[in-house]
């Protein structure tokens, strides 16, 4: 039996398997040590969390870029599961360690109520994405924990110096800088998945699950932020039309008008819905970039305007104009609902044939490949 050069090149490299395993174990040990140091007070929580996230992220990238190409498929799968499980376990421990500090202001009950409100909307988006989902549950749990532990700290790290320098009554600091940096911080998980998707032509995720990833990250971000301020609630009747979609919506008052204060989940979901649509479907739909621009513009106007009004220094005429443009805070939620329904109409149809509820959650590799190929054909046609 002859062996050609191509066969020799494709033989599994056992040394690569060992290198990949050593890298994975070293990453877990390094991240665990940083987490323990943060828990004991040797490192600040911010530095500890940053080391864990960067360590896991950088090591994972290096391992898969330079080592996994020559490792066996079984080794790659084992290491991917090891790293993801270790990352989730460390993140969960970080959340538990942070609870006493976070519940000092609002209490455990308030935090749980707000958590239910955020996860309500996430659950609705999960139902919409279920028939076309290609990512496993670890991606969504990881996004939530990343938002809770990492993104909230990143936003504070970037925003706090400007707030301290200009004061909480500054329109630029509270009404522009903080909303913009928060929205950019929350986009990191979805942007990572989106960049990877755009580099692939044969298999791609659905836009709906990209929105779900961002919603999970924003939910974690919101729970952390709300617990610090002692706010949050759950109501399905506060706003007749919008509260069933986002029970965490708060009712406010400005210039004698009732204003809906939409939370991070809706704002971040709208941005990813628009930007993701503009990039994934740019070859299929003419001027798709307009949808991305509209989504970002509406989100920033709504977020910035409401923050600026709270400072008490917003020009009343301008404030009323911005509130009217955003339908007193209702526009972003309405656009998310309309956008999700529209994307469902063609992504569900593109996947087609096997939209069976018993296959929505237990994803088999063959089904993931089938969905990914159909979605890639839809997006790149």
N, C-alpha and C positions, 0 to 999 in steps of 0.2 A: 504494500500500500504506500503510495507516494504522498509526500507532504510538501505543499507549495509554500512560497514565501508569505502569501496572504494568511494562510492558516497559522504559520509560525508567529506572525505579528499579532494575531488575535488570541493567542494562548493566554490564559489567566496568569498574572504576575503575582506569585504568593508573597514576594517581598513587598509589593505595593499594598497587599492586604495588611501585612504587619505594620507598615508605615502608617497606613490609614487608621488602624486600631490604636497605635501609640498616640497619634495626634488627637484622636477622639478622647482617649482616657486622660491625656494631659490637659485637654481643654476643660473637661469636667472637674478634675482636681483643682486646677487654677481658679475656675469660677467658684467652686465650693469654698476654697480658702478665702477668696475675696468676700463672699457672702458672710462667712463666719466672722471675718475681721470687722465687717460693718455691723453685725449683730452685737459684737462685744464692745463696740465703740472705738476700736483701733482706727478704723476709717469712718468717715462720715457716710451717712446713708446714700448721699448723692454720688460720692466717688465709688462706693461699693457697688451700687446698681450699675453705674457706667462701666465699671470693669467687667462685671458679669456679662452685660449686653454686648460690649465691644469684643470681649474675649471669645464669647460663643460665636458671634457673627463673623469676626475675622478668621478664627480658626476654621469655621465651617467653610468659608469661602476659599481659603487656602487649600484645605483638604480636598475639596471637590474640584478645584481648578487644576491643581498640580499632581494630585495623587490618585483621585478616584477614576481618572480616565483609564488607568491600567489595572485597577483593582477589579475583582470579580463582582458580578451583579449582587450575589448574596452578601458579600462584604459591604458593598455600598449600602444595601438596604438595612443591614444590621447597624451600621454606624449612623445612618440617618435616624433610625429609631432611637438609638442610644442618646444621640445629641439632643433630639427633640424632647425625649422624656426627661432627660437631665435638666434641660432648660426650663421645662414646665414645672418640674419639681422644685427647682431653686426659686423660680418666680412665685410659686404658691407659698413657699416658706417666707419669701419676702413680704407677701401680702399679709400673712398671719402676723409677722413681726411688726408690721406697720399699723395694724388695727387699733392697738391701745392709743396710739397718738392720734389717729384719725377720728376715733369715736369720742375723744375727750370733749369736743365741742358739740357734736350733734347727737351722740349716743348711738348705741348699736341699732336700736329700733329705727331711727331715722335713716341710718345708712342702708338697712335692709329694704326699707320702703323705696328709697331712691334707686337701689339696685334693681328692684322689681320693675320700676318705671322704665329704666334704661333697657333692661332685657326684654321687656314687652315689645318694643319696636324692633330690637334685634331678632326676636322670634318671628315677627311678621316678615321681615326681610329674608330670614332663613327659609320660611315656607315658600316665598317667591323664587328663591334660588335653588331649592331642593331638586327639581327635575333636571337642572342643567349643571349642578355642582360637580367640580372635578377635584377640589381640595378636600383633604381629610379634616377631621374635627380638631386635630392638633393646631392647625393653622389659625382657626378662629379663637380657640382658647388662648393660644399664644398671643394673638393680636390684642385680646382683652387685657391680659396680664401686662403686656408691653405698654399699652396705653395707661394702665393704672400705675405701674411702677416707673416706667422710663419716660414716656412722653409728657406726663404731667410735670415731672421734675425738670425735663428739658425746657418746657415752656416757661416755668418759673425762673430757671437759670438765665434764660434769654430776656425775659420781660422784667424781672425784678430790678435790675440796675436802672432802667429808664424810669420805672415807677418811683424808685427812691430818689432819683435825681430831680424829677419834675413834679412829683406828688400825684396822689390819686385823683386830684381835681383837674389835672391836665388833660385836655381833649386829645392831644397827640399821644400821650402815654397810655391813657386808659381807653381812648376811643379809636385809636388807629394802631399803635404799636402792639398792644396786647392782643387784640383780635387777629391781626395779621400773623403774628408769630405763633399764636395758638393753632390757627388753621394750618400753617405750614408744618408745625410739629406733628400734628395728627395725621398728616398725609404720608408720613414716612413708610408705614407698613404697606399700604396700598401701592405707593409709588415703586417700592421694591418689587412687588409681584408684577406690576404693570411693565416695568422695564424688562424683566425676564420674559414676560409674555411676548413683547414686541420683537424680541430677538429670535423667536421661534416661529416658523411658518407651518410646520406640520401638525402641531397640537397646541391649543391655547385654552385658557380658562374663560369662563363666561363673564360678561360685564356685571351681571347680577351678583356673582360671588365676590368680585372685587369690591363692590359696594358693601357687601356683607362684612368683608375683612375690615374695611374702614369703619363701619358702624360698630363693630366689636371693639376696635381700638378707641374710638370716641366714647363708647360706653364706659370703658375702664377709666379713661381720662375724666369723664364727667363725675363718676362716683367718687373719685379721689378729690376732685375740686369741690364738689358740693359738700362732702363731709367736712372739709376744712372750714367752709363758711357756715356750716350748720343749716343748710337749706336742702330743698328737694322734697318731692311729694309724689303721690300717685292719685290721679283723678281721671276718670273716663267721661266726666260730664262738665269739666271746667270750660271747655270749648266744644260746642255741640258737634262740629265737624272734625276738628283736629285732635282732640284729646284721645279718641279711640285709636288714633295712629301713634300718637306720642303722649302717653299719660304724664310724662314729666314736664309738660308745658306749664309755665307759670303765667298767671294773669297779673298784669301791671297796669299802671295808669300814668299817662303823660299828656299834659296840656288838656286834661279833661277827657281824653280818649282812652278806651280800653285797648291795651296792647298785649299781644301774645308773645311771651318770651320763650322762643324756641331754643332747645338745648343743643349741645355739641353733636349728638348723634345725627340729627337732621341736617345740620350745616355741613358736616363732613361727608355724609352720604350724598348730598346734593353736589358737592364739588367733585367727588370721585365719579358720580354718575355722569356729569357733564364732561369732565376731562377724559375719563375712560372712554366714553362714547366718541369723543373727537379724535382720539388716537387709535382705538381699536377698529373703528368703522370708517376711518377717513377715506379708504379706497372704495368703499361701497356707497357712501352717501355724500353727495356734493355739499361742500361748505359745512362739514360736520363741526369744524372748529368754532362756528358761531354758537353751538350749543354749549361748548366748554366755556366760552367767554361769558355767556349769559349766566351759567350756573355759578361761576366764580364771582361775578359782579353782584348778583342777587344776594349771595351768602355774605359777602363782605359789607355790602350796604346795610343789610339787616343787622349783622353782628356789630359793626362799627357804630351805626346810628344809635342803637339801644345802649351800648356802653357809653357813648358820648353824652346822651341825654341824662344818664344817671349821674354824671359829674356835676350837673346843674349849671354848666357854663355854655351849653349848646344854644346857638341862635334859634329862637322859637320858630321863625318862618322856615328856616332850613330844616329844623327838626320835624316840623309838620309835613314838609314836602317828602322827606325821606320815609316817614312813617306811611304816608299815602302811597308811595311807590311800592312799598313792601306789603301793602294791604294790612297795615298795623301788625306786622310780624307773621302773617299767615302765608305769604307767598312761597317761602322756601319749602314748607311742608306740602303745599299743593303741587309744587313742581316735582318733588320727590315721588309723590303718589302717581302723578301723571307719567313721569319718566319710567318708573318701575313697571307700570302696566304696559307701556309702549314696548319696552325692551322684552318683557315677557312674551309679547305677542309674536315676536319673530325668533327669539332664542329658543323658546319652548318648541316652536314649529321646526326649527333647524335641527334640534336634537332628535325630535320625533320618534314615533314608533314604540318606544319603550317607557313612556311616562307612567310608570306603575309605582304607586306609593311604597310598596315593599322594597323598591330598589332606590329610594330617595336617600336613605341614610347609610345603609350598608353598601358602601362603594366597593365594587370588585375591580381589579386592575383592568380587565377587559372592557368593562363599562366605562371606566375613566378614559381609556384610550379612544373608545368609540366616540364619546362625547367631545373629547378634545379635538379629534380630527374633524368632526362636523362643525364645531365652533370655529376652528381655524379656516375651514373652507368658507364659512359664512363671512368671517371678518376680512379675509384677504381676497375675496372674489373680485 
